[in-house]
Amino acid sequence: MSQNGSLMGFVHRRRRGAELFLLILSLFVGIGGYAAVGFGVQEKVPPDIIGYGGWLAALILGTHIIVRITAPYADPVLLPVVSALNGLGLAVIHRLDLARDKDFAAQQLMWMTIGVLLFAGTLLVLRDHRVLQRFTYTSGFVAIVLLLLPMLPVLGQDINGARIWIRIGPLGFQPGEVAKVLLVLAFAGYLVLHRDALALAGRRLLFLDLPRGRDLGPILAMWLVSLGVLVFQKDLGSSLLFFGLFLVLLYVATERPGWLVVGGSLFLAGAFLGYTLFGHVRQRFSIWLDPMSHYGEGTDDRGRQIVESMFGMGWGGLIGRGFGNGEPWRISYAESDFIFAVIGEELGLTGAMAVIVCYGLIVERGLRTALVCRDGFGKLVATGLACVFALQVFVVIGGVTKLIPLTGLTTPFLSYGGSSLVANWVIIALLLRISDQARRPVPDFSGDPELPDNAAEVTQVVKLEKS
């Protein structure tokens, strides 16, 4: 093989060195934040800083080694951004632990360890994302079963008015976090097979081609599933996430704006029905519209979370009060649902915007992966996984800032919660696997005299398919 052989046609470099440099910077965020909490609250470096920092560094550097071995051409930005968010979340949870005499940060670090192990296992076992297309209907069936598990009288647990948890012995688990990953795989596999039929135009309304009536079955079925989650599990956030995810993938697969009109109409109809028929939905809207009327003595005090978070973020101002100088413990469930409000209070608008930019980078890199991916299934899976982050972050931060009603979802990688953290680490592994497959170099055989005369044409065809 000559020097112009199979290693000369690189489209992307590996960039693992850049990833390692960014990971080291992200460790400064996690370990530095942990030390800053100790200084701010106790006026000293935490005594376990070496053990904590060593454990966190071992986990993060271990992920880098796994990616270097199993996915050398994967996106170099995703992992460092996730590492920074996860490290910052651990520091903020530790800050709340010191105020409330809890030990949630240590538990979260254990969940992070499990998430990293599953991250590594996913990359080691799954060498080609396209094999997941074989399990399209299996993934959909398992996802539906997982969504139904909290409704069982023995396993299901009703926590804070929502029945989205199952408990097996001392362990609690939120099956909806796994279901969202499986639903992405099911939606992507289904739409790859049926997008041509779903893209056919039906009636024309003004300047818009609406879909045919016979093709409305899938979106109506998903609408009913989302309504079922809202009615029986009282989980507004997951209902919005599942339906929004399917609608986005349907639009991306068919490129028909008519589906957005149909989906938006169904969403408005579902919101109206939910508000009219179900008291818990009306209560969420009432708290959203006027939280002060639900705050303080003589009220149900259900508006306390949003009122305290708004005052806290306002008190934080541009640069925040600093770790230890705020009062984030006044917000109930600050370590999970309202951790973004804690960041806004103690790190200010600057810290809050930095967090939003990090999430924007995750979504951007996921969509970039979808753009360069060569197969339709991988494109839709990458798009769906990126949209999971986009929709979840919008719903959570929108609720905390009173842009939309509260939903109860967790902030990815920041909030306390094992189910969410583990599922999100698996999502990142899937994105890196698709990215590695998409960014691998195209062999260039055109200059090798030992190969057939049409080698240059073959190389050009491969490159065109990749692009």
C-alpha positions in Angstrom: 0.0 0.0 0.0 1.5 3.4 -1.0 1.6 6.5 1.1 -1.6 7.6 -0.5 -3.4 4.6 0.9 -6.2 4.1 3.3 -5.0 6.6 5.9 -4.7 9.7 3.7 -8.4 10.7 3.3 -9.1 12.1 6.8 -12.2 14.2 7.1 -11.9 14.7 10.9 -9.0 14.5 13.3 -9.3 12.5 16.5 -8.9 15.5 18.8 -8.5 13.4 21.9 -5.7 15.7 23.1 -8.1 18.7 23.0 -10.7 16.6 24.9 -8.1 15.8 27.6 -7.2 19.5 28.0 -10.9 20.5 28.3 -11.5 17.7 30.8 -8.7 19.0 33.0 -10.3 22.5 32.9 -13.7 20.9 33.8 -12.1 19.3 36.8 -11.2 22.8 38.0 -14.9 23.6 37.9 -15.9 20.6 39.9 -13.1 20.4 42.5 -12.7 24.2 42.6 -16.4 24.6 43.3 -16.2 22.0 46.1 -13.3 23.9 47.7 -15.1 27.2 47.3 -18.1 25.8 49.1 -15.9 24.9 52.0 -14.3 28.3 52.1 -17.7 30.1 51.8 -19.6 28.1 54.4 -16.9 26.8 56.9 -14.0 29.2 56.0 -11.7 26.3 55.4 -10.8 23.8 52.7 -13.1 20.7 53.1 -11.1 18.0 54.9 -12.1 15.4 52.3 -11.0 17.5 49.3 -8.2 15.0 48.3 -10.4 12.0 48.4 -13.3 13.7 46.7 -11.1 15.3 44.1 -9.2 12.1 43.4 -12.4 10.1 43.0 -13.9 12.7 40.6 -10.7 13.0 38.6 -10.5 9.2 38.4 -14.0 9.0 37.0 -13.6 11.8 34.5 -10.1 10.6 33.3 -11.5 7.1 33.1 -14.2 8.3 30.7 -11.5 9.9 28.5 -9.5 6.6 28.4 -12.6 4.7 27.4 -13.5 7.1 24.7 -9.9 7.2 23.4 -10.0 3.4 23.1 -13.5 2.7 21.9 -14.5 5.9 20.1 -11.3 7.7 19.0 -13.1 10.0 16.4 -16.0 11.0 18.7 -16.8 14.6 19.4 -14.2 16.2 21.7 -16.5 18.8 23.3 -19.4 16.8 24.7 -17.6 15.0 27.5 -15.8 18.0 29.0 -19.1 20.0 29.1 -20.9 17.2 30.8 -18.0 16.8 33.3 -18.2 20.5 34.1 -22.0 20.4 34.7 -21.8 17.2 36.8 -18.9 18.7 38.9 -20.8 21.9 39.5 -23.9 20.0 40.4 -22.0 18.1 43.0 -20.6 21.3 44.5 -24.0 22.9 44.7 -25.5 19.9 46.3 -22.7 19.8 48.9 -23.4 23.4 49.7 -27.0 22.6 50.4 -25.9 19.6 52.5 -23.8 21.8 54.8 -26.9 24.0 55.3 -29.3 21.2 56.0 -27.0 18.6 57.6 -27.6 16.1 54.8 -25.4 13.8 52.8 -26.9 14.0 49.3 -23.6 14.9 47.6 -21.9 11.6 48.6 -25.0 9.7 47.3 -24.9 11.7 44.0 -21.2 10.9 43.6 -22.1 7.2 43.9 -24.8 7.6 41.3 -22.3 9.4 39.1 -20.0 6.4 39.5 -22.7 4.0 38.3 -23.5 6.4 35.4 -19.9 6.4 34.3 -19.7 2.6 34.5 -22.8 2.3 32.3 -21.3 5.0 30.0 -18.2 2.8 29.6 -20.3 -0.3 29.2 -22.4 1.2 26.5 -19.3 2.2 24.5 -17.6 -1.1 25.0 -20.6 -3.2 24.1 -22.3 -1.1 21.4 -19.7 -0.8 18.6 -22.2 0.2 15.9 -25.4 2.2 16.8 -27.2 0.9 13.7 -27.8 -2.5 15.4 -30.3 -0.7 17.7 -32.6 -0.3 14.8 -33.4 -4.0 15.0 -35.0 -3.4 18.4 -37.4 -0.6 17.3 -40.6 -2.2 18.4 -39.0 -3.9 21.4 -37.8 -0.6 22.6 -41.2 0.9 22.3 -42.8 -2.0 24.1 -40.3 -1.8 27.0 -40.8 2.0 27.2 -44.5 1.6 27.6 -44.1 -1.1 30.3 -41.7 1.2 32.2 -44.2 4.0 32.0 -46.9 1.8 33.4 -44.8 0.4 36.3 -45.5 3.3 38.7 -49.2 2.6 38.4 -48.8 -0.8 40.0 -50.2 -0.9 43.6 -47.1 -2.5 45.1 -44.2 -1.0 43.2 -45.6 2.5 42.5 -44.8 5.4 44.9 -46.8 8.7 45.1 -44.2 11.4 45.9 -45.1 15.1 45.9 -48.4 14.4 44.1 -46.8 12.6 41.1 -46.8 8.9 40.7 -43.6 8.4 38.7 -41.5 6.4 41.1 -41.2 2.7 41.8 -39.5 1.3 45.0 -37.9 -2.1 45.3 -36.7 -2.5 48.9 -34.6 0.5 49.9 -34.0 1.6 46.3 -36.2 4.1 44.5 -36.1 4.5 40.8 -37.8 6.7 38.1 -38.5 4.4 35.1 -39.5 7.4 32.9 -35.8 8.4 32.7 -35.0 5.1 31.0 -38.2 5.2 28.9 -37.2 8.5 27.3 -34.1 6.9 25.9 -36.0 3.8 24.6 -38.7 6.1 23.1 -36.0 7.9 21.1 -34.8 4.6 19.7 -38.4 3.5 19.0 -39.4 6.8 17.3 -36.3 6.9 15.2 -36.6 3.3 14.0 -40.3 3.7 13.2 -39.9 7.0 11.3 -37.0 5.7 9.2 -39.3 3.0 7.9 -42.4 5.1 7.4 -41.3 8.6 6.8 -42.0 8.5 3.1 -45.7 7.7 3.7 -45.9 10.3 6.5 -44.3 12.9 4.3 -47.1 12.7 1.7 -49.2 15.8 1.5 -53.0 15.8 2.1 -55.3 18.8 2.1 -53.8 22.3 1.5 -54.7 25.0 3.9 -53.6 28.5 2.8 -49.9 28.0 2.1 -49.5 24.8 4.1 -49.8 21.2 3.1 -51.5 19.3 6.0 -50.8 15.5 6.4 -53.3 13.0 5.2 -56.0 11.9 7.6 -55.0 8.2 7.3 -51.4 9.1 8.6 -52.6 10.7 11.8 -52.6 7.4 13.8 -49.0 7.6 15.2 -49.3 11.2 16.5 -52.8 10.6 17.9 -51.5 7.5 19.7 -48.5 9.5 21.2 -50.9 12.3 22.2 -53.1 9.8 24.1 -50.0 8.3 25.8 -48.9 11.8 26.9 -52.4 12.5 28.2 -52.3 9.2 30.1 -49.1 10.2 31.8 -50.6 13.6 32.7 -53.9 12.1 34.0 -52.8 8.9 35.8 -49.3 9.9 36.9 -49.9 13.6 37.3 -46.6 14.3 35.7 -46.9 17.4 33.5 -43.2 17.5 32.7 -42.8 14.0 31.3 -46.1 14.4 29.3 -44.7 17.5 27.6 -41.3 15.9 27.0 -42.6 12.7 25.4 -45.1 14.4 23.0 -42.7 17.2 22.1 -39.9 14.7 21.4 -42.1 12.7 19.0 -43.3 15.9 17.3 -39.8 17.2 16.7 -38.6 13.8 15.3 -41.7 13.6 13.1 -41.0 17.0 11.6 -37.3 16.3 11.1 -38.0 13.0 9.4 -40.7 14.3 7.0 -39.7 18.0 6.7 -43.4 18.8 6.6 -44.4 21.9 8.6 -48.0 20.6 8.6 -47.1 18.2 11.3 -46.1 21.1 13.6 -49.5 22.6 13.0 -51.3 19.3 13.8 -49.1 18.7 16.8 -49.5 22.2 18.1 -53.2 22.0 17.8 -53.3 18.7 19.7 -51.0 20.2 22.4 -53.4 23.1 22.9 -56.4 20.8 22.9 -54.7 18.6 25.5 -53.8 21.6 27.6 -57.4 22.8 27.6 -58.7 19.4 28.5 -56.2 19.0 31.3 -57.0 22.5 32.7 -60.8 21.8 32.5 -60.9 18.3 33.8 -58.1 17.9 36.3 -57.6 19.9 39.5 -53.9 19.4 39.8 -53.4 21.0 36.3 -55.6 24.0 37.3 -53.6 24.3 40.5 -50.3 24.4 38.6 -51.6 27.2 36.3 -53.0 29.1 39.3 -49.6 29.0 41.1 -47.9 30.1 37.8 -50.2 33.0 37.2 -50.2 34.3 40.8 -47.7 32.6 43.1 -48.0 35.2 45.9 -51.6 34.2 46.5 -50.3 30.7 47.3 -47.6 31.9 49.7 -47.5 32.5 53.4 -50.0 32.1 56.3 -53.6 31.6 55.5 -52.8 29.9 52.1 -51.9 26.4 51.0 -48.3 27.6 50.7 -47.8 25.8 47.4 -46.3 28.8 45.8 -43.4 28.9 48.3 -41.0 27.2 45.9 -41.4 29.7 43.0 -41.6 32.8 45.3 -38.5 31.9 47.2 -36.6 31.0 44.0 -37.5 34.3 42.4 -36.5 36.3 45.4 -33.3 34.4 45.6 -32.3 34.9 42.0 -33.2 38.5 42.3 -31.0 38.8 45.4 -28.1 37.1 43.5 -28.0 39.9 40.9 -25.3 39.8 38.2 -22.5 38.0 40.0 -24.3 36.3 42.9 -23.8 36.3 46.6 -21.1 33.7 46.5 -21.1 30.2 47.9 -22.2 30.3 51.5 -23.6 33.9 51.4 -27.0 33.1 50.1 -30.0 31.4 51.7 -30.9 28.7 49.2 -32.1 26.3 51.9 -35.3 28.4 52.0 -36.4 26.7 48.8 -37.9 23.2 49.3 -36.3 20.5 47.1 -33.6 23.0 46.1 -31.1 20.1 45.4 -33.4 18.6 42.7 -36.2 20.6 41.1 -34.8 24.1 41.9 -31.0 23.7 41.8 -30.9 26.3 39.0 -32.4 28.8 41.4 -29.5 28.1 43.8 -27.0 28.7 41.1 -28.8 32.0 40.2 -28.7 33.1 43.8 -25.1 32.3 44.7 -23.4 32.5 41.3 -25.7 35.2 39.9 -26.9 35.8 36.4 -23.4 35.2 35.1 -23.3 31.6 36.5 -26.8 30.9 35.4 -26.0 32.0 31.8 -22.8 29.9 31.8 -24.9 26.9 32.7 -27.4 27.6 29.9 -24.5 28.0 27.4 -23.2 24.6 28.5 -26.5 23.0 27.8 -26.6 24.9 24.5 -23.3 23.3 23.6 -24.6 19.8 24.4 -27.6 20.4 22.1 -25.4 22.0 19.4 -22.9 19.1 19.4 -25.7 16.6 19.3 -27.4 18.3 16.3 -24.0 18.6 14.6 -23.5 14.9 15.0 -26.9 14.4 13.4 -25.9 16.5 10.4 -22.7 14.6 9.7 -24.2 11.2 10.4 -24.5 9.0 7.2 -27.5 6.9 8.1 -31.1 8.0 8.6 -31.5 6.1 11.9 -28.4 7.6 13.4 -29.5 11.1 12.3 -32.9 10.7 14.0 -31.4 9.2 17.2 -28.8 12.0 17.5 -31.5 14.6 16.9 -33.8 13.0 19.4 -31.2 12.7 22.1 -30.2 16.3 21.6 -33.8 17.4 21.8 -34.3 15.5 25.0 -31.8 17.8 26.6 -33.2 20.9 24.9 -36.8 20.2 25.9 -36.0 19.1 29.4 -33.8 22.2 30.1 -36.4 24.5 28.6 -39.2 23.0 30.7 -37.1 23.0 34.0 -35.5 26.5 33.7 -38.8 27.9 32.3 -40.6 26.6 35.4 -38.0 27.9 37.8 -38.0 31.4 36.2 -41.8 31.5 36.0 -41.8 31.5 32.2 -44.1 28.4 32.1 -45.9 26.4 34.9 -43.8 24.2 37.1 -43.4 20.6 35.8 -41.2 18.7 38.3 -38.4 17.5 35.9 -34.8 17.5 37.0 -32.0 19.6 35.5 -29.7 17.2 33.6 -26.3 16.5 35.4 -27.0 19.2 38.0 -29.9 18.0 40.0 -29.8 15.4 42.7 -31.3 12.1 41.5 -29.8 8.8 40.5 -32.3 7.8 37.8 -31.8 11.0 35.8 -28.0 11.1 36.2 -27.5 7.5 35.1 -29.8 7.8 32.1 -28.2 11.0 30.9 -24.7 9.5 31.1 -26.0 6.7 28.8 -27.4 9.3 26.4 -24.0 10.9 26.2 -22.4 7.5 25.4 -24.9 7.0 22.6 -24.2 10.5 21.1 -20.4 9.8 21.3 -20.9 6.4 19.6 -22.9 8.0 16.7 -20.4 10.8 16.5 -17.4 8.4 16.3 -19.1 6.5 13.5 -19.9 9.7 11.6 -16.5 11.4 12.0 -14.4 8.4 11.0 -12.1 9.1 8.0 -13.0 8.1 4.5 -10.3 5.9 2.9 -8.6 7.5 -0.2 -7.4 4.8 -2.6 -7.1 7.0 -5.7 -3.3 7.2 -5.7 -2.4 3.6 -5.1 -1.2 1.8 -8.3 -1.9 -1.6 -6.7 -5.6 -1.0 -6.7 -8.1 -1.2 -9.6 -8.5 1.7 -12.1 -11.9 2.8 -10.7 -10.5 3.2 -7.1 -10.7 7.0 -7.4 -14.4 6.8 -8.4 -15.1 4.5 -5.5 -13.4 6.9 -3.1 -15.4 9.9 -4.5 -18.7 8.0 -4.0 -17.8 7.1 -0.4 -17.0 10.8 0.3 -20.2 12.0 -1.2 -22.2 9.5 0.8 -20.4 10.7 4.0 -21.1 14.3 3.2 
